[in-house]
Amino acid sequence: MSRQSRAVLSFSAIGAFGLLLSACTPPGARALNTNVPLTKAPEDLSGAAPMGTRLWRSPELAAAERSASAYQIPPATVYRGRGSYFADLSPDQVDQVAAMCTRDVRAAVGRRFRVVDQPGPGVFRLELVLARLVPPRPQYAAPAGWNFAGPALSVGMPEGSGSTAGTMTMSGKLTDSQNGNLLVAFSSPVSPTVMDLPAPGRPTRALDFADAACEQFADDLVRAMIRQRQANGALPPAQQ
């Protein structure tokens, strides 16, 4: 699938890593199999953790980052419990989006950090979960000069200049690959602006939107990882 040129809004993927959602809790509340509450991203991630990001960090994170320099990134999974939403995508297409995000995150992390296939000393495990995908929709507004008696007659036509912002929500967690200790949990929305907008009689291009969102999520995630490590004095040398 070709990637299109696109500007990106500043809603995106958080700085550290992520939340796995429980089957009985809406996305964004708590991490899977833990009692860890997620809260607004702290000030030290300002500019790296976009609006809407919710985060939990272990007190052990700083020490762990100073001794770890590689990441294991298994295939992203899909949350299909209460609060999940994937528009009209089929289950196979949703799995395809999760695979896109796995690909993009591995590539983006690999440009800055070492990515490995197995757990071991100094290896973090980054697990990602696709929780929601709401593609953009065309804006509707009344043509210029049309006068209506009131809000009940707010009928219009698709604006050619834009669309409502779509959002993909990614969650995940960061653990120590050897002892399984939870270090970070998060949930974060991503809202890229795609240039090929929906139009009447055409598909919503949800997969194209997802492709853009996965790419943006991966880039924002790495920026947040760098910010987090800088704050802890634990930034390893860049990958060559």
ABEGO torsion letter per residue (X at the ends): XBBBBBBBBABBBBABBBBBBBAABBBGABBBGBABBBBBBBAAABGABBBGBBBBBBAAAAAAAAABABBBBBBBBBBABBGBBAEABBAAAAAAAAAAAAAAAAAAAAAABBBBABBEBGBBBBBBBBABBBBBBBBBBBBBGBBBABAAABBBBBBAABBBBBBBBBBEBBBBAAAGBBABBBBBBBBBBBABBBBBGBBAGAAAAAAAAAAAAAAAAAAAAAAAAAAAGABBBBBX
